[in-house]
Amino acid sequence: MYHIISKICFLFSLLPFRALYLFSNILYFPMYYCIRYRRKITRKNLLNAFPEKDLKTIIKIEKKFYSFFCDYMVETVKLFSISEKSIRRRMTFEGVEDVVKEMGNDKSCILILGHYCNWEWVTSVPLHLSDNSNFVFGQIYQPLQNSLFDRLFLKIRSRFNAQNIPRKSILRSIAGFKKENRQFVIGFISDQTPQWHSDSRWIDFLNQDTCVFQGTEHIARRTQSAVFYVDIKRVKRGYYNCKFVLLSAGPHELPEYALTDMYFQHLEKTIRRNPPYWLWSHNRWKRPRTVIGDN
């Protein structure tokens, strides 16, 4: 089944962007009006995040989100066949020289981002950073419950020489890189809802009491890696720009929680700049602050 679906996705990805976006336009109507995919969750998240906005404005953002989400899906499938030349033109990066500078200082780097714009296309960053075989480029991922889709996403996320590192294996993988005397640049998407047993804390994010991951900060401090926030903008349909913003060249020197707070402050600023491009359909605030011991 995997091989069949993979071939179908590859053939579909060969369509030009104009045809893919036509399909996205058609998909939007049943997605929003018929299937109503996670409409209740999306509406609730938007209302809670922007209490100052009236319902008409909220619905406008909601519709733009679903329209973009359809674009995200066809753009992600496009990764099965998109050329290096095309992805370089459509996903550009600023501040690459700052990352290279930190690596030149014999440091590894952590890139921290959110589910904003097309985060799957950020996996093309190895094309812009270095052709040095001694550097390791990768992204942390949480294996999907559906093994078929898990294999498909692993395939497209490794198109441009980035390693897929399971979340549970991150410390073991980093220890292996250090043992081999290899520097790494690893991307963390850190805006998901933490699991009950994970290392987390509570902050104010988008006008809501929000449980957030601490793991990325702890790894950065432990490995003494430079940490960059990845600020993504949608330039126009099918075109994005990523700016690497240095949060800290020495996170182990910062007060505890400072790095996590900086990340979510930057992410909220990014979301408020253009709200439709965040993943509002995710049930981000499903964990209530009712557990004994929650901080």
Phi and psi in degrees as GROMACS dihedral restraints (atoms count N, CA, C in turn):
[ dihedral_restraints ]
;  ai    aj    ak    al  type     phi  dphi    fc
    3     4     5     6     1   -58.1    20    10
    4     5     6     7     1   -46.5    20    10
    6     7     8     9     1   -65.2    20    10
    7     8     9    10     1   -36.4    20    10
    9    10    11    12     1   -66.4    20    10
   10    11    12    13     1   -50.8    20    10
   12    13    14    15     1   -63.3    20    10
   13    14    15    16     1   -39.7    20    10
   15    16    17    18     1   -61.2    20    10
   16    17    18    19     1   -42.2    20    10
   18    19    20    21     1   -68.2    20    10
   19    20    21    22     1   -38.3    20    10
   21    22    23    24     1   -62.9    20    10
   22    23    24    25     1   -45.2    20    10
   24    25    26    27     1   -62.0    20    10
   25    26    27    28     1   -40.5    20    10
   27    28    29    30     1   -63.4    20    10
   28    29    30    31     1   -45.6    20    10
   30    31    32    33     1   -63.2    20    10
   31    32    33    34     1   -41.3    20    10
   33    34    35    36     1   -63.5    20    10
   34    35    36    37     1   -38.0    20    10
   36    37    38    39     1   -67.6    20    10
   37    38    39    40     1   -18.3    20    10
   39    40    41    42     1   -73.3    20    10
   40    41    42    43     1   -14.8    20    10
   42    43    44    45     1   -63.6    20    10
   43    44    45    46     1   146.1    20    10
   45    46    47    48     1   -66.4    20    10
   46    47    48    49     1   158.9    20    10
   48    49    50    51     1   -57.3    20    10
   49    50    51    52     1   -35.3    20    10
   51    52    53    54     1   -59.7    20    10
   52    53    54    55     1   -41.6    20    10
   54    55    56    57     1   -70.6    20    10
   55    56    57    58     1   -38.7    20    10
   57    58    59    60     1   -63.4    20    10
   58    59    60    61     1   -40.4    20    10
   60    61    62    63     1   -73.8    20    10
   61    62    63    64     1   -27.2    20    10
   63    64    65    66     1   -64.6    20    10
   64    65    66    67     1   -42.9    20    10
   66    67    68    69     1   -62.5    20    10
   67    68    69    70     1   -40.0    20    10
   69    70    71    72     1   -62.4    20    10
   70    71    72    73     1   -40.8    20    10
   72    73    74    75     1   -61.1    20    10
   73    74    75    76     1   -40.8    20    10
   75    76    77    78     1   -69.7    20    10
   76    77    78    79     1   -38.0    20    10
   78    79    80    81     1   -67.3    20    10
   79    80    81    82     1   -29.9    20    10
   81    82    83    84     1   -57.4    20    10
   82    83    84    85     1   -43.6    20    10
   84    85    86    87     1   -60.6    20    10
   85    86    87    88     1   -54.6    20    10
   87    88    89    90     1   -66.4    20    10
   88    89    90    91     1   -32.4    20    10
   90    91    92    93     1   -62.1    20    10
   91    92    93    94     1   -44.4    20    10
   93    94    95    96     1   -87.3    20    10
   94    95    96    97     1   -44.6    20    10
   96    97    98    99     1   -95.0    20    10
   97    98    99   100     1   -27.9    20    10
   99   100   101   102     1  -103.5    20    10
  100   101   102   103     1   -62.2    20    10
  102   103   104   105     1   -68.7    20    10
  103   104   105   106     1   -33.7    20    10
  105   106   107   108     1    52.9    20    10
  106   107   108   109     1    49.0    20    10
  108   109   110   111     1   -56.0    20    10
  109   110   111   112     1   110.6    20    10
  111   112   113   114     1    51.7    20    10
  112   113   114   115     1    34.5    20    10
  114   115   116   117     1   -62.4    20    10
  115   116   117   118     1   -40.6    20    10
  117   118   119   120     1   -64.3    20    10
  118   119   120   121     1   -42.6    20    10
  120   121   122   123     1   -65.3    20    10
  121   122   123   124     1   -45.4    20    10
  123   124   125   126     1   -60.6    20    10
  124   125   126   127     1   -46.8    20    10
  126   127   128   129     1   -62.3    20    10
  127   128   129   130     1   -44.5    20    10
  129   130   131   132     1   -61.3    20    10
  130   131   132   133     1   -44.4    20    10
  132   133   134   135     1   -61.3    20    10
  133   134   135   136     1   -43.6    20    10
  135   136   137   138     1   -66.9    20    10
  136   137   138   139     1   -42.9    20    10
  138   139   140   141     1   -62.8    20    10
  139   140   141   142     1   -41.0    20    10
  141   142   143   144     1   -72.5    20    10
  142   143   144   145     1   -33.9    20    10
  144   145   146   147     1   -75.5    20    10
  145   146   147   148     1   -31.5    20    10
  147   148   149   150     1  -128.1    20    10
  148   149   150   151     1    67.8    20    10
  150   151   152   153     1   -64.2    20    10
  151   152   153   154     1   -18.3    20    10
  153   154   155   156     1   -80.5    20    10
  154   155   156   157     1   -10.9    20    10
  156   157   158   159     1   -95.4    20    10
  157   158   159   160     1   144.0    20    10
  159   160   161   162     1   -78.9    20    10
  160   161   162   163     1   168.6    20    10
  162   163   164   165     1   -61.9    20    10
  163   164   165   166     1   -36.4    20    10
  165   166   167   168     1   -60.8    20    10
  166   167   168   169     1   -42.6    20    10
  168   169   170   171     1   -68.4    20    10
  169   170   171   172     1   -40.1    20    10
  171   172   173   174     1   -60.6    20    10
  172   173   174   175     1   -44.4    20    10
  174   175   176   177     1   -65.4    20    10
  175   176   177   178     1   -36.6    20    10
  177   178   179   180     1   -62.4    20    10
  178   179   180   181     1   -45.1    20    10
  180   181   182   183     1   -63.8    20    10
  181   182   183   184     1   -41.7    20    10
  183   184   185   186     1   -59.3    20    10
  184   185   186   187     1   -46.2    20    10
  186   187   188   189     1   -65.9    20    10
  187   188   189   190     1   -39.9    20    10
  189   190   191   192     1   -64.3    20    10
  190   191   192   193     1   -36.8    20    10
  192   193   194   195     1   -61.4    20    10
  193   194   195   196     1   -47.4    20    10
  195   196   197   198     1   -67.0    20    10
  196   197   198   199     1   -34.5    20    10
  198   199   200   201     1   -64.0    20    10
  199   200   201   202     1   -44.6    20    10
  201   202   203   204     1   -65.9    20    10
  202   203   204   205     1   -39.0    20    10
  204   205   206   207     1   -59.7    20    10
  205   206   207   208     1   -36.9    20    10
  207   208   209   210     1   -65.8    20    10
  208   209   210   211     1   -39.9    20    10
  210   211   212   213     1   -61.7    20    10
  211   212   213   214     1   -43.8    20    10
  213   214   215   216     1   -56.3    20    10
  214   215   216   217     1   -41.0    20    10
  216   217   218   219     1   -65.8    20    10
  217   218   219   220     1   -45.2    20    10
  219   220   221   222     1   -72.5    20    10
  220   221   222   223     1   -33.1    20    10
  222   223   224   225     1   -66.1    20    10
  223   224   225   226     1   -35.7    20    10
  225   226   227   228     1   -68.1    20    10
  226   227   228   229     1   -41.8    20    10
  228   229   230   231     1   -62.8    20    10
  229   230   231   232     1   -33.6    20    10
  231   232   233   234     1   -59.2    20    10
  232   233   234   235     1   -23.4    20    10
  234   235   236   237     1   -61.9    20    10
  235   236   237   238     1   -18.9    20    10
  237   238   239   240     1   -62.5    20    10
  238   239   240   241     1   -27.2    20    10
  240   241   242   243     1  -137.7    20    10
  241   242   243   244     1    -5.6    20    10
  243   244   245   246     1   -58.8    20    10
  244   245   246   247     1   139.0    20    10
  246   247   248   249     1   -80.3    20    10
  247   248   249   250     1   161.1    20    10
  249   250   251   252     1   -60.8    20    10
  250   251   252   253     1   -40.2    20    10
  252   253   254   255     1   -60.8    20    10
  253   254   255   256     1   -42.9    20    10
  255   256   257   258     1   -70.2    20    10
  256   257   258   259     1   -43.9    20    10
  258   259   260   261     1   -68.3    20    10
  259   260   261   262     1   -32.5    20    10
  261   262   263   264     1   -63.5    20    10
  262   263   264   265     1   -37.1    20    10
  264   265   266   267     1   -76.4    20    10
  265   266   267   268     1   -32.4    20    10
  267   268   269   270     1   -93.2    20    10
  268   269   270   271     1   -23.7    20    10
  270   271   272   273     1  -123.9    20    10
  271   272   273   274     1    99.4    20    10
  273   274   275   276     1  -102.5    20    10
  274   275   276   277     1   159.6    20    10
  276   277   278   279     1  -130.7    20    10
  277   278   279   280     1   138.7    20    10
  279   280   281   282     1  -113.7    20    10
  280   281   282   283     1   150.4    20    10
  282   283   284   285     1    80.9    20    10
  283   284   285   286     1    14.1    20    10
  285   286   287   288     1   -59.7    20    10
  286   287   288   289     1   -36.6    20    10
  288   289   290   291     1   -63.0    20    10
  289   290   291   292     1   -28.4    20    10
  291   292   293   294     1   -70.6    20    10
  292   293   294   295     1   -39.2    20    10
  294   295   296   297     1   -65.8    20    10
  295   296   297   298     1   -44.4    20    10
  297   298   299   300     1   -61.0    20    10
  298   299   300   301     1   -37.9    20    10
  300   301   302   303     1   -61.5    20    10
  301   302   303   304     1   -45.4    20    10
  303   304   305   306     1   -65.0    20    10
  304   305   306   307     1   -37.7    20    10
  306   307   308   309     1   -68.1    20    10
  307   308   309   310     1   -32.3    20    10
  309   310   311   312     1   -68.1    20    10
  310   311   312   313     1   -21.4    20    10
  312   313   314   315     1   -87.1    20    10
  313   314   315   316     1    16.4    20    10
  315   316   317   318     1    66.9    20    10
  316   317   318   319     1    32.3    20    10
  318   319   320   321     1  -111.3    20    10
  319   320   321   322     1   151.7    20    10
  321   322   323   324     1   -90.9    20    10
  322   323   324   325     1   165.8    20    10
  324   325   326   327     1  -130.4    20    10
  325   326   327   328     1   143.1    20    10
  327   328   329   330     1  -114.6    20    10
  328   329   330   331     1   127.6    20    10
  330   331   332   333     1  -104.2    20    10
  331   332   333   334     1   123.3    20    10
  333   334   335   336     1  -117.1    20    10
  334   335   336   337     1   126.8    20    10
  336   337   338   339     1  -142.0    20    10
  337   338   339   340     1   178.6    20    10
  339   340   341   342     1  -123.1    20    10
  340   341   342   343     1   179.1    20    10
  342   343   344   345     1   -80.6    20    10
  343   344   345   346     1    71.3    20    10
  345   346   347   348     1  -130.1    20    10
  346   347   348   349     1   139.5    20    10
  348   349   350   351     1    53.0    20    10
  349   350   351   352     1  -147.7    20    10
  351   352   353   354     1   -96.9    20    10
  352   353   354   355     1    90.2    20    10
  354   355   356   357     1   -66.7    20    10
  355   356   357   358     1   -21.9    20    10
  357   358   359   360     1   -66.8    20    10
  358   359   360   361     1   -32.4    20    10
  360   361   362   363     1   -73.0    20    10
  361   362   363   364     1   -15.4    20    10
  363   364   365   366     1   -65.6    20    10
  364   365   366   367     1   -17.8    20    10
  366   367   368   369     1   -65.6    20    10
  367   368   369   370     1    -5.8    20    10
  369   370   371   372     1   -84.7    20    10
  370   371   372   373     1     1.3    20    10
  372   373   374   375     1   -58.3    20    10
  373   374   375   376     1   -30.8    20    10
  375   376   377   378     1   -58.0    20    10
  376   377   378   379     1   -25.3    20    10
  378   379   380   381     1   -66.0    20    10
  379   380   381   382     1   -21.5    20    10
  381   382   383   384     1  -105.8    20    10
  382   383   384   385     1   -15.6    20    10
  384   385   386   387     1   -93.3    20    10
  385   386   387   388     1   -52.6    20    10
  387   388   389   390     1  -169.1    20    10
  388   389   390   391     1   152.3    20    10
  390   391   392   393     1  -106.5    20    10
  391   392   393   394     1    15.7    20    10
  393   394   395   396     1   -73.5    20    10
  394   395   396   397     1   117.9    20    10
  396   397   398   399     1   -69.1    20    10
  397   398   399   400     1   -10.9    20    10
  399   400   401   402     1   -84.5    20    10
  400   401   402   403     1   -10.2    20    10
  402   403   404   405     1   -91.0    20    10
  403   404   405   406     1   143.6    20    10
  405   406   407   408     1  -110.9    20    10
  406   407   408   409     1   127.9    20    10
  408   409   410   411     1  -113.8    20    10
  409   410   411   412     1   135.2    20    10
  411   412   413   414     1  -161.3    20    10
  412   413   414   415     1   175.2    20    10
  414   415   416   417     1  -139.9    20    10
  415   416   417   418     1   144.5    20    10
  417   418   419   420     1   -83.1    20    10
  418   419   420   421     1   139.2    20    10
  420   421   422   423     1  -141.4    20    10
  421   422   423   424     1   151.9    20    10
  423   424   425   426     1   -99.0    20    10
  424   425   426   427     1   114.7    20    10
  426   427   428   429     1   -53.2    20    10
  427   428   429   430     1   136.1    20    10
  429   430   431   432     1   -77.0    20    10
  430   431   432   433     1   151.2    20    10
  432   433   434   435     1   -66.8    20    10
  433   434   435   436     1   -34.5    20    10
  435   436   437   438     1   -82.6    20    10
  436   437   438   439     1   111.3    20    10
  438   439   440   441     1   -64.0    20    10
  439   440   441   442     1   -31.1    20    10
  441   442   443   444     1   -64.0    20    10
  442   443   444   445     1   -52.0    20    10
  444   445   446   447     1   -68.1    20    10
  445   446   447   448     1   -30.7    20    10
  447   448   449   450     1   -61.6    20    10
  448   449   450   451     1   -45.0    20    10
  450   451   452   453     1   -66.2    20    10
  451   452   453   454     1   -38.0    20    10
  453   454   455   456     1   -64.7    20    10
  454   455   456   457     1   -44.2    20    10
  456   457   458   459     1   -69.6    20    10
  457   458   459   460     1   -35.7    20    10
  459   460   461   462     1   -61.9    20    10
  460   461   462   463     1   -35.4    20    10
  462   463   464   465     1   -66.8    20    10
  463   464   465   466     1   -49.0    20    10
  465   466   467   468     1   -73.8    20    10
  466   467   468   469     1   -29.7    20    10
  468   469   470   471     1   -74.6    20    10
  469   470   471   472     1   -12.2    20    10
  471   472   473   474     1  -106.9    20    10
  472   473   474   475     1    10.5    20    10
  474   475   476   477     1   -56.6    20    10
  475   476   477   478     1   -36.0    20    10
  477   478   479   480     1  -115.2    20    10
  478   479   480   481     1    41.1    20    10
  480   481   482   483     1    68.9    20    10
  481   482   483   484     1    30.0    20    10
  483   484   485   486     1  -102.1    20    10
  484   485   486   487     1   135.6    20    10
  486   487   488   489     1   -81.7    20    10
  487   488   489   490     1   144.1    20    10
  489   490   491   492     1   -96.5    20    10
  490   491   492   493     1   117.3    20    10
  492   493   494   495     1  -113.0    20    10
  493   494   495   496     1   114.8    20    10
  495   496   497   498     1   -59.3    20    10
  496   497   498   499     1   141.2    20    10
  498   499   500   501     1   -53.9    20    10
  499   500   501   502     1   -40.5    20    10
  501   502   503   504     1   -70.9    20    10
  502   503   504   505     1   -15.0    20    10
  504   505   506   507     1  -105.8    20    10
  505   506   507   508     1     7.7    20    10
  507   508   509   510     1   -62.2    20    10
  508   509   510   511     1   -45.5    20    10
  510   511   512   513     1   -66.9    20    10
  511   512   513   514     1   -38.9    20    10
  513   514   515   516     1   -65.4    20    10
  514   515   516   517     1   -39.9    20    10
  516   517   518   519     1   -66.0    20    10
  517   518   519   520     1   -44.4    20    10
  519   520   521   522     1   -63.9    20    10
  520   521   522   523     1   -39.2    20    10
  522   523   524   525     1   -60.9    20    10
  523   524   525   526     1   -37.3    20    10
  525   526   527   528     1   -66.1    20    10
  526   527   528   529     1   -40.2    20    10
  528   529   530   531     1   -63.2    20    10
  529   530   531   532     1   -43.5    20    10
  531   532   533   534     1   -65.4    20    10
  532   533   534   535     1   -38.4    20    10
  534   535   536   537     1   -63.1    20    10
  535   536   537   538     1   -34.2    20    10
  537   538   539   540     1   -87.1    20    10
  538   539   540   541     1     2.2    20    10
  540   541   542   543     1    59.7    20    10
  541   542   543   544     1    44.9    20    10
  543   544   545   546     1  -116.1    20    10
  544   545   546   547     1   134.1    20    10
  546   547   548   549     1   -79.9    20    10
  547   548   549   550     1   156.2    20    10
  549   550   551   552     1  -134.4    20    10
  550   551   552   553     1   151.9    20    10
  552   553   554   555     1  -125.9    20    10
  553   554   555   556     1   112.1    20    10
  555   556   557   558     1  -125.1    20    10
  556   557   558   559     1   133.6    20    10
  558   559   560   561     1   -95.1    20    10
  559   560   561   562     1   134.5    20    10
  561   562   563   564     1  -120.0    20    10
  562   563   564   565     1   125.0    20    10
  564   565   566   567     1   -95.5    20    10
  565   566   567   568     1   112.5    20    10
  567   568   569   570     1  -120.2    20    10
  568   569   570   571     1    27.0    20    10
  570   571   572   573     1  -108.3    20    10
  571   572   573   574     1    12.7    20    10
  573   574   575   576     1   -77.0    20    10
  574   575   576   577     1   168.9    20    10
  576   577   578   579     1   -76.6    20    10
  577   578   579   580     1   124.1    20    10
  579   580   581   582     1   -65.4    20    10
  580   581   582   583     1   150.7    20    10
  582   583   584   585     1   -72.4    20    10
  583   584   585   586     1   161.5    20    10
  585   586   587   588     1   -58.1    20    10
  586   587   588   589     1   -37.4    20    10
  588   589   590   591     1   -89.9    20    10
  589   590   591   592     1    -1.3    20    10
  591   592   593   594     1   -81.4    20    10
  592   593   594   595     1   165.1    20    10
  594   595   596   597     1   -77.6    20    10
  595   596   597   598     1   112.9    20    10
  597   598   599   600     1  -147.6    20    10
  598   599   600   601     1   169.7    20    10
  600   601   602   603     1  -150.2    20    10
  601   602   603   604     1   173.7    20    10
  603   604   605   606     1  -109.7    20    10
  604   605   606   607     1   137.1    20    10
  606   607   608   609     1  -139.3    20    10
  607   608   609   610     1   171.8    20    10
  609   610   611   612     1   -93.5    20    10
  610   611   612   613     1   119.5    20    10
  612   613   614   615     1  -140.3    20    10
  613   614   615   616     1   122.6    20    10
  615   616   617   618     1    53.6    20    10
  616   617   618   619     1    47.6    20    10
  618   619   620   621     1    65.0    20    10
  619   620   621   622     1    21.6    20    10
  621   622   623   624     1  -138.1    20    10
  622   623   624   625     1   147.7    20    10
  624   625   626   627     1   -70.5    20    10
  625   626   627   628     1   116.4    20    10
  627   628   629   630     1  -128.0    20    10
  628   629   630   631     1   128.5    20    10
  630   631   632   633     1   -83.6    20    10
  631   632   633   634     1   129.0    20    10
  633   634   635   636     1  -130.6    20    10
  634   635   636   637     1   156.6    20    10
  636   637   638   639     1   -66.8    20    10
  637   638   639   640     1   143.1    20    10
  639   640   641   642     1  -109.1    20    10
  640   641   642   643     1   -12.9    20    10
  642   643   644   645     1   -57.2    20    10
  643   644   645   646     1   -41.9    20    10
  645   646   647   648     1   -61.8    20    10
  646   647   648   649     1   -43.0    20    10
  648   649   650   651     1   -62.5    20    10
  649   650   651   652     1   -43.5    20    10
  651   652   653   654     1   -63.6    20    10
  652   653   654   655     1   -38.7    20    10
  654   655   656   657     1   -66.9    20    10
  655   656   657   658     1   -41.8    20    10
  657   658   659   660     1   -62.2    20    10
  658   659   660   661     1   -43.2    20    10
  660   661   662   663     1   -67.3    20    10
  661   662   663   664     1   -41.6    20    10
  663   664   665   666     1   -67.1    20    10
  664   665   666   667     1   -37.3    20    10
  666   667   668   669     1   -93.7    20    10
  667   668   669   670     1    -4.7    20    10
  669   670   671   672     1    54.1    20    10
  670   671   672   673     1    43.4    20    10
  672   673   674   675     1   -89.4    20    10
  673   674   675   676     1   150.5    20    10
  675   676   677   678     1   -73.2    20    10
  676   677   678   679     1   141.9    20    10
  678   679   680   681     1  -119.6    20    10
  679   680   681   682     1   128.7    20    10
  681   682   683   684     1  -120.3    20    10
  682   683   684   685     1   137.7    20    10
  684   685   686   687     1   -88.3    20    10
  685   686   687   688     1   135.9    20    10
  687   688   689   690     1   -98.6    20    10
  688   689   690   691     1   103.7    20    10
  690   691   692   693     1   -93.6    20    10
  691   692   693   694     1   110.5    20    10
  693   694   695   696     1  -103.3    20    10
  694   695   696   697     1   137.0    20    10
  696   697   698   699     1  -125.2    20    10
  697   698   699   700     1   143.7    20    10
  699   700   701   702     1   -92.6    20    10
  700   701   702   703     1   109.4    20    10
  702   703   704   705     1   -70.5    20    10
  703   704   705   706     1   -49.8    20    10
  705   706   707   708     1  -163.5    20    10
  706   707   708   709     1  -179.7    20    10
  708   709   710   711     1   -58.0    20    10
  709   710   711   712     1   119.3    20    10
  711   712   713   714     1    84.8    20    10
  712   713   714   715     1     7.9    20    10
  714   715   716   717     1  -135.6    20    10
  715   716   717   718     1   131.9    20    10
  717   718   719   720     1  -135.0    20    10
  718   719   720   721     1   157.5    20    10
  720   721   722   723     1  -131.4    20    10
  721   722   723   724     1   131.5    20    10
  723   724   725   726     1  -112.0    20    10
  724   725   726   727     1   130.5    20    10
  726   727   728   729     1  -115.3    20    10
  727   728   729   730     1   125.1    20    10
  729   730   731   732     1   -84.8    20    10
  730   731   732   733     1   117.0    20    10
  732   733   734   735     1  -110.1    20    10
  733   734   735   736     1   117.3    20    10
  735   736   737   738     1   -69.8    20    10
  736   737   738   739     1   117.9    20    10
  738   739   740   741     1   -87.0    20    10
  739   740   741   742     1   -41.6    20    10
  741   742   743   744     1  -165.6    20    10
  742   743   744   745     1   134.2    20    10
  744   745   746   747     1   -86.1    20    10
  745   746   747   748     1   -12.6    20    10
  747   748   749   750     1  -143.0    20    10
  748   749   750   751     1    72.5    20    10
  750   751   752   753     1   -60.4    20    10
  751   752   753   754     1   -24.5    20    10
  753   754   755   756     1   -68.1    20    10
  754   755   756   757     1   -14.9    20    10
  756   757   758   759     1   -92.0    20    10
  757   758   759   760     1    -9.8    20    10
  759   760   761   762     1   -82.9    20    10
  760   761   762   763     1   157.2    20    10
  762   763   764   765     1   -62.4    20    10
  763   764   765   766     1   153.0    20    10
  765   766   767   768     1   -59.4    20    10
  766   767   768   769     1   140.4    20    10
  768   769   770   771     1    79.5    20    10
  769   770   771   772     1   -11.7    20    10
  771   772   773   774     1   -62.0    20    10
  772   773   774   775     1   -42.4    20    10
  774   775   776   777     1   -66.2    20    10
  775   776   777   778     1   -42.5    20    10
  777   778   779   780     1   -61.8    20    10
  778   779   780   781     1   -43.2    20    10
  780   781   782   783     1   -62.5    20    10
  781   782   783   784     1   -42.3    20    10
  783   784   785   786     1   -61.6    20    10
  784   785   786   787     1   -42.8    20    10
  786   787   788   789     1   -59.4    20    10
  787   788   789   790     1   -49.1    20    10
  789   790   791   792     1   -72.0    20    10
  790   791   792   793     1   -27.4    20    10
  792   793   794   795     1   -65.8    20    10
  793   794   795   796     1   -43.6    20    10
  795   796   797   798     1   -65.2    20    10
  796   797   798   799     1   -42.9    20    10
  798   799   800   801     1   -63.6    20    10
  799   800   801   802     1   -43.0    20    10
  801   802   803   804     1   -62.8    20    10
  802   803   804   805     1   -39.7    20    10
  804   805   806   807     1   -61.5    20    10
  805   806   807   808     1   -41.9    20    10
  807   808   809   810     1   -62.0    20    10
  808   809   810   811     1   -45.9    20    10
  810   811   812   813     1   -64.4    20    10
  811   812   813   814     1   -44.6    20    10
  813   814   815   816     1   -67.2    20    10
  814   815   816   817     1   -26.7    20    10
  816   817   818   819     1   -63.9    20    10
  817   818   819   820     1   -37.4    20    10
  819   820   821   822     1  -155.3    20    10
  820   821   822   823     1    84.2    20    10
  822   823   824   825     1   -59.0    20    10
  823   824   825   826     1   -33.8    20    10
  825   826   827   828     1   -62.4    20    10
  826   827   828   829     1   -14.2    20    10
  828   829   830   831     1   -97.1    20    10
  829   830   831   832     1     7.7    20    10
  831   832   833   834     1   -93.7    20    10
  832   833   834   835     1   160.0    20    10
  834   835   836   837     1   -82.2    20    10
  835   836   837   838     1    77.1    20    10
  837   838   839   840     1   -69.3    20    10
  838   839   840   841     1   -19.7    20    10
  840   841   842   843     1   -76.9    20    10
  841   842   843   844     1    -9.1    20    10
  843   844   845   846     1   -75.9    20    10
  844   845   846   847     1   136.5    20    10
  846   847   848   849     1   -78.3    20    10
  847   848   849   850     1    68.7    20    10
  849   850   851   852     1   -65.4    20    10
  850   851   852   853     1   -33.9    20    10
  852   853   854   855     1  -108.7    20    10
  853   854   855   856     1    40.6    20    10
  855   856   857   858     1   -78.8    20    10
  856   857   858   859     1   -19.2    20    10
  858   859   860   861     1   -92.7    20    10
  859   860   861   862     1   109.9    20    10
  861   862   863   864     1   -78.7    20    10
  862   863   864   865     1   155.4    20    10
  864   865   866   867     1   -88.3    20    10
  865   866   867   868     1    71.0    20    10
  867   868   869   870     1  -127.9    20    10
  868   869   870   871     1    -2.0    20    10
  870   871   872   873     1   -83.1    20    10
  871   872   873   874     1   133.6    20    10
  873   874   875   876     1   -61.3    20    10
  874   875   876   877     1   128.6    20    10
  876   877   878   879     1   101.4    20    10
  877   878   879   880     1   -11.4    20    10
  879   880   881   882     1   -64.2    20    10
  880   881   882   883     1   139.2    20    10
